[in-house]
Amino acid sequence: MDPEYEKRLLRQQNGQVSPYASPLSLSPSPVASPSKDKYGDRFIPSRAGASWHINFNMSKESPIPSPTPSTKSKEQTTSDNVKDGLAYSCLLRNELLSAGIEDLKDQQPDERRILVPKESKKNLFRYHVPRRSLDFSDSSPYSLSPVGSKSQKLLRSPRKAVRKISKIPFKVLDAPELQDDFYLNLVDWSSQNVLSVGLGTCVYLWSACTSQVTRLCDLCNDGDTVTSVSWSERGHLVAVGTHKGYVQIWDVAATKKLNTLEGHSARVGALAWNTDVLSSGSRDRLILQRDIRTPSLVPERKLSGHRQEVCGLKWSPDHQHLASGGNDNKLYVWNMNSTSPVQTYNEHLAAVKAIAWSPHQHGLLASGGGTADRCIRFWNTLTGQPLQCVDTGSQVCNLAWSKHSNELVSTHGYSQNQILVWKYPSLVQIAKLTGHTYRVLYLAMSPDGEAIVTGAGDETLRFWNVFSKTRSTKESKSVLNLFTRIR
């Protein structure tokens, strides 16, 4: 054996040099070589790391951008094309790659492109092909369809319907003498599907079932005007706040005034019920809590903390905490046992009238600021920490959560006078409704949680279908949530 050849073989066995190295030098050759752990007498390149974009002409496409408020108007025109493209992509994967997709609902929203399976995502032109068994057991030999059974099930699978929110109200009512005052609350919708509206010196009731309008009371003889209305939870009583600081309790069925509560020295612009306890907020900066069953026997509770007029009041769904907003830009949270606020939020830069507790997440509170603030802020009242904030660009007048999905609606004043529907927690605008020519100062939701009514200084009430009755399937249902189970 040639001594030089023997030396090269010894070096090869010891891993010192490649057999493909140049015999004139011990340095590696610039010519491409196969992997270090594979040797042979033929040069076979490795294509495992190749990133070719010619696999069945399936070039990578950029993902479809999520809709933004500026492009939301184009969503309805492109939604059908997106769905057709997703169905066609899944059909190709079934027929060419045996993906076995039977339902479009199983596909994630970001799978809007043609993808290859995990085991073949690197390269279709590879030397090791995984074994794939083609199952034709459920296919009929007499089928005339050009596609397989899996693809047939895919084409027959139902598509998720896109919820379309109408941009025009389904009903408009005239509301003469509806005051254009940011600090008042003159519209409320009862659990018995009756709408109460304060117009000047009178309170009118409109039945959503019969469309009948009745006048409940007239304060003309007392020289007073209506500044707030609020239904009790059972829908048989309505509280009426007046400009002189009185709170009247009326029995709707009997059309009879049950009581007149005194204690405020200025107009009562905010009312909130907690079973039989009524909270009232006034321009005198006080919040009074009184039991309407025994107003003369049980002393009233005075909650003092605001430095200017109280214009927003809402009880939490568990009836344990009261949120109040005032013209002093403060948001307070009170409990049932203390006469001083347990939490104080100072982030708003204008009056806080819009307040809403989430019915889906315990302790989640939303609030909106006036013209100088224009922001909707979210708070975790369990920890006292701020969560999120969105600048709406307009004065926030009212907020209301959907009863069935994690969405909320806001009404606005200066300067756009619009109605916005938001998705939480992404805070993406789902819809923008316009039509009022004045500030949308009043908002109430129907008892079924599907429709809302808005009122403005243009002396009109407009009814909109904004929410769906179907409960969201993505909503978490924890056994630890004490407020969704009966114990």
FITI-876897 format. One line per field, with one value per residue (C-alpha): z, x negated, y; residue number from 1. Coordinates in steps of 0.2 Angstrom, whole numbers. Each point is the difference from the previous one (the first is absolute). Layout:
<seses>
w: c(Z,...)
u: c(X,...)
v: c(Y,...)
k: c(NUM,...)
</seses>
This chain:
<seses>
w: c(0,-4,16,-4,-3,17,9,-7,5,18,0,-6,14,13,-6,-4,-18,-12,-14,-12,5,-12,0,-2,16,17,0,-4,-18,-5,-10,8,10,7,19,11,6,-17,-12,-16,-18,-7,4,5,6,15,-3,18,2,-17,1,-17,-3,-15,9,-11,-3,18,3,17,2,13,13,-2,11,14,-3,7,3,-16,-11,9,-14,-12,11,-7,-18,3,13,-14,-9,15,4,-17,0,16,-6,-16,10,11,-15,-9,16,1,-18,-2,18,8,14,5,3,2,8,-3,18,5,-9,9,-6,-5,-11,-15,-12,-8,12,0,14,14,-7,-17,4,-4,-17,-11,-10,13,0,15,-2,15,-3,-2,-1,-12,8,-13,11,2,-18,-11,-15,-10,5,-14,10,-6,19,14,14,12,-12,-3,19,0,-14,9,17,6,0,14,-4,1,11,-9,10,-9,-2,1,15,-1,9,3,12,3,17,2,14,3,8,-7,17,3,18,-1,-2,-8,-9,8,-6,12,2,-6,-16,3,-4,12,-7,10,-12,9,14,-4,0,-15,-1,-17,-1,-12,-2,-4,-5,12,8,17,11,17,9,-3,12,-8,15,12,-11,-2,-14,-3,1,1,-1,5,1,14,-4,0,-12,11,7,-8,10,-6,5,-1,-2,18,7,3,-4,-4,0,-12,-2,-18,0,11,-7,18,9,15,8,-1,7,6,5,-15,-1,-19,-16,0,-16,3,8,2,8,11,3,12,4,-11,-3,-6,-5,0,-5,19,-1,11,-4,11,2,7,2,-9,10,17,-5,16,12,-7,0,-17,-3,-7,-11,-1,-10,-17,-1,-14,-7,0,-18,-1,12,-3,11,-3,-6,17,9,11,-7,-7,-13,-1,-12,2,-8,11,-12,13,0,17,5,16,10,10,17,-2,-2,-8,-17,0,-16,-9,-18,-6,-18,-9,-5,-2,8,2,-4,-10,12,-4,10,-11,2,-6,11,18,6,-18,-1,-15,1,-13,1,-7,-13,7,3,-14,7,5,14,8,18,10,16,9,0,-3,-16,-17,-14,-17,-8,-17,-7,-9,-7,7,16,8,6,4,1,0,0,-11,11,-11,-7,5,-9,5,-8,3,-5,-3,-1,-6,-13,-10,9,-5,8,0,3,8,2,16,5,-18,0,-19,-7,-6,-6,-1,-1,-4,-2,15,-4,19,14,3,19,4,-2,6,-4,-3,12,-12,-3,-19,-3,7,0,-1,3,-5,1,-18,9,-7,7,-12,2,-6,-1,5,10,-3,11,-2,14,-5,0,4,17,14,12,16,14,12,-6,13,-10,-14,11,13,16)
u: c(0,-6,-7,8,17,-1,-4,16,10,-6,4,17,4,-7,11,-14,4,14,-3,5,-14,-12,-16,-11,6,8,12,18,4,11,11,16,0,13,4,-14,8,4,-14,2,-7,13,4,18,5,11,16,7,-4,6,14,7,17,4,9,15,-1,5,-9,1,13,1,13,16,0,12,14,-3,12,-6,1,16,11,-9,2,17,-5,-16,7,8,-16,-10,11,0,-19,-1,12,-10,-16,7,6,-17,-8,13,-2,-19,-7,14,2,17,8,19,6,-5,3,-15,-12,-7,3,-19,1,6,-14,-4,-11,-9,1,-13,-10,-2,-1,-19,0,10,-15,-9,-6,9,18,11,12,18,14,14,17,13,11,13,1,13,-6,15,-3,0,-9,-17,-6,-1,12,-10,1,19,2,-10,10,16,-6,10,-9,0,12,-6,9,6,5,12,-6,18,12,14,12,-1,12,2,-5,5,-8,-14,-13,-17,-9,-15,3,18,6,17,2,1,7,9,-1,18,-4,6,-10,1,-5,0,6,0,12,7,-5,7,0,-1,4,-11,12,16,-8,12,-5,6,-4,-5,-1,-1,-10,7,11,-15,-10,-13,-9,-6,-19,-1,10,-5,10,-1,-7,17,7,15,-6,-9,-10,1,-13,5,-8,5,-9,14,1,17,5,14,10,2,14,11,-7,-2,-14,-5,-12,-11,-17,-8,-18,-9,-2,-2,5,-1,-9,-4,9,-4,10,-7,15,11,-14,-1,-16,2,-14,3,-8,-2,-15,9,5,15,5,17,11,17,10,-4,-6,5,-6,-17,-12,-8,-18,-10,-15,-11,-15,3,-4,12,16,3,5,-3,6,-1,1,-10,8,-3,8,-15,-8,6,-10,3,-7,0,-3,-16,-8,0,6,4,4,10,6,15,-8,-10,4,-16,-6,-11,-8,-4,-5,-7,-6,15,-2,18,17,4,18,-2,-2,3,-4,-4,12,-13,-15,2,-7,-3,6,0,2,-1,-5,7,-6,-17,-4,9,-7,8,-9,1,-3,-3,9,-5,-18,3,-12,4,1,2,4,6,2,17,-3,17,8,6,18,5,-6,9,-6,8,9,-5,-17,-16,4,6,8,-5,9,-9,3,-12,-5,6,16,-2,4,-15,1,-16,-8,-8,-14,-7,9,3,15,13,12,2,18,5,16,2,-4,-2,-10,6,2,12,-1,10,0,15,3,-5,-17,2,5,-4,9,-10,7,-8,4,7,16,0,-2,-8,1,-15,-3,-19,-2,4,11,-12,-12,-18,-8,-17,6,-9,12,-10,7,-8,11,13,11,4,6,14,-6)
v: c(0,17,8,17,-8,-9,16,8,-15,1,19,-4,-12,11,15,11,4,-3,-13,14,12,5,-11,15,8,-5,15,-3,1,15,-12,-5,-16,-11,-1,-6,-15,-7,-7,-8,0,12,18,1,18,2,10,0,19,6,13,-2,9,-11,-14,-3,19,3,16,8,13,13,-2,9,15,2,13,17,14,8,-16,-7,6,-12,-15,-5,1,-11,-13,-11,0,-5,-14,-7,1,-9,-14,-2,-1,-13,-10,0,-6,-14,-6,3,-3,-11,13,-7,16,-2,16,18,5,-11,12,14,18,2,-15,10,-6,-17,-9,-17,-12,0,-14,8,18,1,-7,-11,-6,-10,-18,-6,0,-5,-14,6,-12,6,-5,-3,-11,13,5,-7,-9,7,18,12,14,4,3,-12,-3,11,15,-3,1,16,8,-5,7,16,16,12,14,18,11,16,15,11,18,7,-1,-11,12,19,9,18,6,19,10,-14,11,2,-1,-12,-2,-7,-18,1,-17,-18,-16,-12,-19,0,7,18,16,15,17,16,15,17,-2,-17,-18,-10,-19,-9,-19,-9,-14,11,16,9,16,6,14,-5,17,19,11,16,4,-2,12,-14,-9,-18,-2,-19,-16,-18,-17,-12,-17,-8,13,5,16,15,13,18,13,18,17,5,-15,-11,-19,-6,-19,-5,-16,-3,-12,11,16,6,10,-11,12,16,-1,16,4,7,19,0,-9,-19,-5,-19,-14,-19,-14,-14,-11,11,12,16,10,18,12,19,17,2,-12,-13,-18,-6,-18,-4,-15,4,-12,9,17,8,-13,-5,15,5,-3,15,-3,15,1,9,18,4,-7,-18,-5,-19,-15,-19,-15,-15,-16,-8,15,2,16,17,9,19,13,19,17,0,-13,-13,-18,-8,-17,-3,-15,-4,3,16,18,4,-6,-16,4,16,2,17,-4,9,18,4,-4,-18,-4,-17,-14,-19,-16,-15,-15,-12,3,3,17,7,18,12,19,14,18,16,12,4,-19,-10,-17,-16,-8,-17,-4,-16,5,-16,6,18,0,9,-12,8,17,5,17,2,17,6,4,-16,1,-18,-18,-16,-18,-14,-13,-14,4,9,16,17,15,18,16,17,18,14,-1,-15,-5,-18,-17,-13,-19,-7,-17,-4,-2,4,16,-1,10,-12,14,18,7,18,9,11,19,4,-8,-18,3,-14,-19,-15,-19,-11,-14,-13,8,1,18,17,17,17,17,17,18,-1,-6,-17,-18,-13,-18,-11,-19,-1,-16,-18,-11,-15,-2,0,-18,8,6,-9,-10,-3,-10,12,15,2,11,-12,-15,-3,-6)
k: c(1,2,3,4,5,6,7,8,9,10,11,12,13,14,15,16,17,18,19,20,21,22,23,24,25,26,27,28,29,30,31,32,33,34,35,36,37,38,39,40,41,42,43,44,45,46,47,48,49,50,51,52,53,54,55,56,57,58,59,60,61,62,63,64,65,66,67,68,69,70,71,72,73,74,75,76,77,78,79,80,81,82,83,84,85,86,87,88,89,90,91,92,93,94,95,96,97,98,99,100,101,102,103,104,105,106,107,108,109,110,111,112,113,114,115,116,117,118,119,120,121,122,123,124,125,126,127,128,129,130,131,132,133,134,135,136,137,138,139,140,141,142,143,144,145,146,147,148,149,150,151,152,153,154,155,156,157,158,159,160,161,162,163,164,165,166,167,168,169,170,171,172,173,174,175,176,177,178,179,180,181,182,183,184,185,186,187,188,189,190,191,192,193,194,195,196,197,198,199,200,201,202,203,204,205,206,207,208,209,210,211,212,213,214,215,216,217,218,219,220,221,222,223,224,225,226,227,228,229,230,231,232,233,234,235,236,237,238,239,240,241,242,243,244,245,246,247,248,249,250,251,252,253,254,255,256,257,258,259,260,261,262,263,264,265,266,267,268,269,270,271,272,273,274,275,276,277,278,279,280,281,282,283,284,285,286,287,288,289,290,291,292,293,294,295,296,297,298,299,300,301,302,303,304,305,306,307,308,309,310,311,312,313,314,315,316,317,318,319,320,321,322,323,324,325,326,327,328,329,330,331,332,333,334,335,336,337,338,339,340,341,342,343,344,345,346,347,348,349,350,351,352,353,354,355,356,357,358,359,360,361,362,363,364,365,366,367,368,369,370,371,372,373,374,375,376,377,378,379,380,381,382,383,384,385,386,387,388,389,390,391,392,393,394,395,396,397,398,399,400,401,402,403,404,405,406,407,408,409,410,411,412,413,414,415,416,417,418,419,420,421,422,423,424,425,426,427,428,429,430,431,432,433,434,435,436,437,438,439,440,441,442,443,444,445,446,447,448,449,450,451,452,453,454,455,456,457,458,459,460,461,462,463,464,465,466,467,468,469,470,471,472,473,474,475,476,477,478,479,480,481,482,483,484,485,486,487)
</seses>
